[in-house]
Amino acid sequence: FSFSGKVNVSVDFGKAAIEMLKNEEGRNKSFNSMIDALNYMGQFGWEFVQAYTVGDSKTGYVYHWLLKKKIKK
């Protein structure tokens, strides 16, 4: 858990290159919290499915949030 005031968010879309997580300068967008990131993704139609944690108190924790989005055919 970090008290830095910002969170690092990475998104795995498979092989698709997505620009929605870049700011105006082309750098990675920063978020104030995981909820901030979740709300941002919600603007693009993504919905929360499940969250889980990997790691321990010695090595640190990584929090995974699974999202889904309906794809138009």
Secondary structure, 3 states (H helix, E strand, C coil): CCCCCCECCCCCCCCCCCCCCECCCCCECCECCHHHHHHHHHCCCCEEEEEEEEEECCCEEEEEEEEECCCCC
